[in-house]
Amino acid sequence: MFDLGFSPNGERIVSGGRDGTVRLWNRQGELMGEPWRGHQGVVFAVAFSPDGETIASGSGNGTIRLWNAQGQLQGEPLRGHQGAVRSLRFSPDGERLASGSEDKTVRLWDVRILPESQDWQTGLQVACDRLKNHPVFERPQPEITAITLSRDICQAKLSRTRH
């Protein structure tokens, strides 16, 4: 087991482990159902949303998965980190998820927009919408303090696809 998190009401505990699974426990320490499978690597980080209805898990391959409270995957993996995801926290309103990685970045995800199987144009729009609220904090040089948010690429690609 690499990480644990309590549900907001304190009745459930989520865990992530070496076997690539996420597990849900009651507070008496009893496993609630089968392990959840959806990662291709070690699960290093887990977190409950403030309403207790969504669980995020981050793995050694740099992906993040979102689950409902019954253990069903919600959308495709969130991709962007180049190293293992070691930390996850939801914002107090549950609309954003912060992820910290061994690649020395912190990413903010708008979890209201889930990547789904879609045609490429819709997928590009979802990716670009996600970039609007998806700054990447990188470890800056001591004399540089900056946050880069790249929407220019999306605006150029979208204008070309709409002709």
Secondary structure, 3 states (H helix, E strand, C coil): CCEEEECCCCCEEEEECCCCEEEEEECCCCECCCCEECCCCCEEEEEECCCCCEEEEEECCCCEEEEECCCCECCCCECCCCCCEEEEEECCCCCEEEEEECCCEEEEEECCCCCCCCCHHHHHHHHHHHHHCCCEEECCCCCCCCCECCCHHHHHHHHHHCC
